[in-house]
Amino acid sequence: MSEAVKELIDIVIKLRSDNGCDWDRKQTSQSLTPHLIEEANEVVDAILEDDSENLKEELGDLLLHVVFQAVIASEKKSFEFEEVVQQINKKLIKRHPHIFDENFDGENLSNAKNWELSKKKEKNRESILDGMPKSLPTLIVAQRYQDKTGAVGFEWENVSQAMNKVDEELGELKQAIKNNDLNNIEEEIGDLLITIVNLARFFDISADLALRKTNQKFYRRFNFIEKIVKKNNKKIENISLGELLNYWEKAKNEEK
């Protein structure tokens, strides 16, 4: 173990000691989970912003939570941080015999590369769809479900087929709206969303990251509108939609 990682573990242990920090000492594995999720999302933000300095910092914050959880587990005599590292090392080697096993004959190369089937067998799961974290964002769940089923051949053969499905689901949504059937509208919106996610997979695009980027773009453009309105000493709620859309076009042109 590197000296820097060992020092980090020692720091957390000291913070958890009787003479340590009140906040750190009272934390549990459960109480830390919201902070863990927050730090993971801040790592994603740093990646999207292509900010290497911030990414370095946020990865450190995330590593702190990994160590924190391991220290709490050590206090309970459950496991040590080193065991966490050893287990992931073994898992990676086991799931890549075609890379690490010199005696691997290559006859079952496709199966060896199929993580989903390997995990199902290893975890004794009923379905390859099992094992998804309950707190995972729904767009990521949708894409991971399709990654898993696609790994065993359940997916469209090409983009044209995927696009046809998008058109089909859009048509069904339009019909549901025409019928003013709220339950069916909800269902068809869900169906349309999952087909869009499927389409994203054909281009190796993360639907979740695509939506995150679009949310950021929406924020920038609307904030641009707010600044113009404020500069003109107006109230945004009193401005017509037509004028707001004109400002929106100006925001788009500013980004070009």
C-alpha positions as CSV (number, residue, x, y, z in Angstrom):
1,M,0.0,0.0,0.0
2,S,1.4,3.4,-0.9
3,E,2.4,5.7,1.9
4,A,-0.1,8.4,0.8
5,V,-3.0,5.9,1.0
6,K,-1.8,4.6,4.4
7,E,-1.6,8.2,5.6
8,L,-5.2,8.8,4.5
9,I,-6.4,5.8,6.4
10,D,-4.4,6.9,9.5
11,I,-6.0,10.4,9.3
12,V,-9.5,8.9,9.1
13,I,-8.8,6.6,12.0
14,K,-7.5,9.6,14.1
15,L,-10.6,11.6,13.2
16,R,-12.7,8.7,14.4
17,S,-10.8,8.4,17.7
18,D,-11.9,9.6,21.1
19,N,-9.7,12.7,20.7
20,G,-10.8,13.2,17.1
21,C,-13.5,15.2,15.4
22,D,-17.1,15.1,16.8
23,W,-18.7,15.1,13.3
24,D,-16.4,12.3,11.9
25,R,-16.8,10.2,15.1
26,K,-20.6,10.1,15.0
27,Q,-20.9,9.1,11.4
28,T,-22.1,5.7,10.3
29,S,-22.0,3.8,7.0
30,Q,-25.7,4.9,6.5
31,S,-25.3,8.5,7.5
32,L,-22.4,9.0,5.0
33,T,-24.4,7.7,2.0
34,P,-25.9,11.0,0.9
35,H,-22.4,12.6,1.0
36,L,-21.0,9.6,-0.9
37,I,-23.6,10.1,-3.7
38,E,-22.9,13.9,-3.7
39,E,-19.2,13.4,-4.1
40,A,-19.7,10.8,-6.9
41,N,-21.8,13.4,-8.8
42,E,-19.2,16.1,-8.2
43,V,-16.7,13.8,-9.9
44,V,-19.0,13.5,-12.9
45,D,-19.4,17.3,-13.0
46,A,-15.7,17.7,-13.0
47,I,-15.4,15.2,-15.9
48,L,-18.1,17.0,-17.9
49,E,-16.4,20.4,-17.3
50,D,-13.1,18.9,-18.5
51,D,-11.4,20.4,-15.4
52,S,-8.5,18.2,-14.5
53,E,-7.6,20.2,-11.3
54,N,-11.1,19.9,-10.0
55,L,-11.3,16.3,-11.1
56,K,-8.2,15.5,-9.1
57,E,-9.7,17.2,-6.0
58,E,-13.1,15.5,-6.4
59,L,-11.5,12.1,-6.9
60,G,-9.7,12.6,-3.6
61,D,-13.0,13.5,-1.9
62,L,-14.6,10.3,-3.3
63,L,-11.6,8.2,-2.2
64,L,-12.0,9.7,1.3
65,H,-15.5,8.2,1.4
66,V,-14.2,4.8,0.2
67,V,-11.6,4.9,3.0
68,F,-14.2,6.2,5.5
69,Q,-16.5,3.2,4.8
70,A,-13.6,0.8,5.1
71,V,-12.4,2.3,8.4
72,I,-16.0,2.0,9.8
73,A,-16.0,-1.7,8.6
74,S,-12.6,-2.2,10.3
75,E,-14.0,-0.9,13.6
76,K,-16.8,-3.5,13.3
77,K,-14.1,-6.2,12.5
78,S,-15.8,-6.7,9.1
79,F,-13.0,-6.1,6.7
80,E,-9.9,-3.9,6.1
81,F,-9.3,-1.4,3.3
82,E,-6.6,-3.7,1.9
83,E,-9.1,-6.4,1.5
84,V,-11.2,-4.1,-0.6
85,V,-8.3,-3.6,-3.0
86,Q,-7.4,-7.3,-3.0
87,Q,-11.0,-8.3,-3.9
88,I,-11.3,-6.0,-6.8
89,N,-7.9,-7.1,-8.1
90,K,-9.0,-10.7,-8.0
91,K,-12.3,-9.9,-9.6
92,L,-10.7,-8.1,-12.6
93,I,-8.3,-10.9,-13.2
94,K,-11.0,-13.6,-12.9
95,R,-13.3,-11.8,-15.3
96,H,-10.5,-11.3,-17.9
97,P,-8.9,-14.8,-18.3
98,H,-8.2,-14.0,-21.9
99,I,-5.9,-11.2,-20.7
100,F,-4.3,-12.6,-17.5
101,D,-4.4,-16.4,-18.0
102,E,-1.4,-17.6,-20.1
103,N,-3.1,-21.0,-20.5
104,F,-6.4,-19.6,-21.7
105,D,-7.1,-21.5,-25.0
106,G,-9.4,-18.9,-26.6
107,E,-12.2,-21.3,-27.3
108,N,-14.6,-19.5,-25.0
109,L,-13.4,-16.0,-25.7
110,S,-16.9,-14.5,-26.3
111,N,-18.2,-15.9,-23.0
112,A,-15.0,-14.8,-21.1
113,K,-15.6,-11.2,-22.3
114,N,-19.3,-11.3,-21.4
115,W,-19.3,-9.7,-17.9
116,E,-23.1,-9.9,-17.6
117,L,-23.1,-13.7,-17.9
118,S,-20.1,-14.0,-15.7
119,K,-21.7,-11.8,-13.0
120,K,-25.0,-13.8,-13.1
121,K,-23.2,-17.0,-12.6
122,E,-20.8,-15.6,-10.0
123,K,-23.5,-13.9,-7.9
124,N,-26.0,-16.8,-8.5
125,R,-28.6,-14.3,-9.8
126,E,-32.0,-15.2,-11.2
127,S,-31.7,-12.6,-14.0
128,I,-28.8,-10.7,-15.6
129,L,-30.9,-7.6,-14.9
130,D,-30.5,-8.2,-11.1
131,G,-28.0,-6.3,-9.0
132,M,-28.7,-2.7,-10.1
133,P,-28.4,-0.2,-7.2
134,K,-31.8,1.1,-6.1
135,S,-30.5,4.7,-5.9
136,L,-29.2,4.7,-9.5
137,P,-30.7,7.4,-11.7
138,T,-33.5,6.0,-13.9
139,L,-31.9,6.9,-17.2
140,I,-28.7,5.0,-16.2
141,V,-30.8,2.0,-15.1
142,A,-32.6,2.0,-18.5
143,Q,-29.3,2.1,-20.3
144,R,-27.7,-0.5,-18.1
145,Y,-30.7,-2.8,-18.6
146,Q,-30.2,-2.6,-22.3
147,D,-26.5,-3.0,-22.1
148,K,-27.1,-6.2,-20.1
149,T,-29.7,-7.6,-22.5
150,G,-27.7,-6.5,-25.5
151,A,-24.8,-8.5,-24.2
152,V,-26.8,-11.7,-24.8
153,G,-28.2,-10.7,-28.2
154,F,-31.5,-9.0,-27.3
155,E,-31.2,-5.7,-29.2
156,W,-31.8,-4.2,-32.6
157,E,-29.3,-5.1,-35.3
158,N,-28.8,-1.5,-36.6
159,V,-29.6,2.2,-36.1
160,S,-32.4,2.1,-38.6
161,Q,-34.3,-0.5,-36.6
162,A,-33.8,1.6,-33.4
163,M,-35.1,4.7,-35.2
164,N,-38.1,2.9,-36.5
165,K,-38.9,1.9,-32.9
166,V,-38.6,5.6,-31.8
167,D,-41.0,6.6,-34.6
168,E,-43.4,3.8,-33.6
169,E,-43.4,4.9,-29.9
170,L,-43.8,8.6,-30.9
171,G,-46.8,7.6,-32.9
172,E,-48.3,5.7,-30.0
173,L,-47.8,8.7,-27.7
174,K,-49.5,11.0,-30.2
175,Q,-52.5,8.7,-30.3
176,A,-52.6,8.5,-26.5
177,I,-52.6,12.3,-26.4
178,K,-55.4,12.4,-29.0
179,N,-57.4,10.0,-26.9
180,N,-56.7,12.2,-23.8
181,D,-55.8,9.0,-21.9
182,L,-53.6,10.2,-19.1
183,N,-52.5,6.7,-17.9
184,N,-51.6,5.7,-21.5
185,I,-49.8,9.0,-22.1
186,E,-47.6,8.3,-19.1
187,E,-46.9,4.8,-20.3
188,E,-46.1,5.9,-23.8
189,I,-43.8,8.7,-22.6
190,G,-41.9,6.0,-20.7
191,D,-41.7,3.8,-23.7
192,L,-40.5,6.7,-25.9
193,L,-37.8,7.6,-23.3
194,I,-36.5,4.1,-23.2
195,T,-36.3,3.8,-27.0
196,I,-34.3,7.1,-27.1
197,V,-32.0,5.6,-24.5
198,N,-31.6,2.6,-26.8
199,L,-30.8,4.8,-29.7
200,A,-28.1,6.5,-27.7
201,R,-26.4,3.1,-27.2
202,F,-25.9,2.7,-30.9
203,F,-23.6,5.7,-30.8
204,D,-21.9,4.8,-27.5
205,I,-23.6,7.9,-25.9
206,S,-24.6,7.9,-22.3
207,A,-28.2,9.1,-22.2
208,D,-27.7,10.3,-18.7
209,L,-24.6,12.4,-19.6
210,A,-26.4,13.7,-22.7
211,L,-29.3,14.9,-20.6
212,R,-26.9,16.4,-18.0
213,K,-25.2,18.4,-20.7
214,T,-28.5,19.6,-22.1
215,N,-29.6,20.6,-18.6
216,Q,-26.4,22.7,-18.3
217,K,-27.1,24.2,-21.7
218,F,-30.7,25.0,-20.7
219,Y,-29.4,26.7,-17.5
220,R,-26.9,28.8,-19.4
221,R,-29.4,30.0,-22.0
222,F,-32.2,30.8,-19.5
223,N,-29.8,32.5,-17.2
224,F,-28.8,34.6,-20.3
225,I,-32.4,35.6,-20.7
226,E,-32.7,36.5,-17.0
227,K,-29.7,38.8,-17.3
228,I,-31.1,40.6,-20.3
229,V,-34.5,41.1,-18.6
230,K,-32.8,42.4,-15.5
231,K,-30.6,44.8,-17.6
232,N,-33.8,46.1,-19.2
233,N,-35.4,46.7,-15.8
234,K,-38.3,44.3,-16.6
235,K,-39.9,41.4,-14.7
236,I,-39.6,38.1,-16.5
237,E,-43.1,37.0,-15.6
238,N,-44.5,40.1,-17.4
239,I,-42.7,39.3,-20.7
240,S,-44.5,37.6,-23.5
241,L,-43.5,34.1,-24.7
242,G,-42.6,35.5,-28.1
243,E,-40.1,38.0,-26.6
244,L,-38.7,35.3,-24.4
245,L,-38.2,33.0,-27.4
246,N,-36.4,35.9,-29.2
247,Y,-34.0,36.2,-26.2
248,W,-33.6,32.4,-26.3
249,E,-32.4,32.6,-29.9
250,K,-29.9,35.4,-28.9
251,A,-28.6,33.1,-26.2
252,K,-28.1,30.3,-28.8
253,N,-26.3,32.7,-31.1
254,E,-24.0,33.8,-28.3
255,E,-22.9,30.2,-27.9
256,K,-22.0,29.8,-31.6
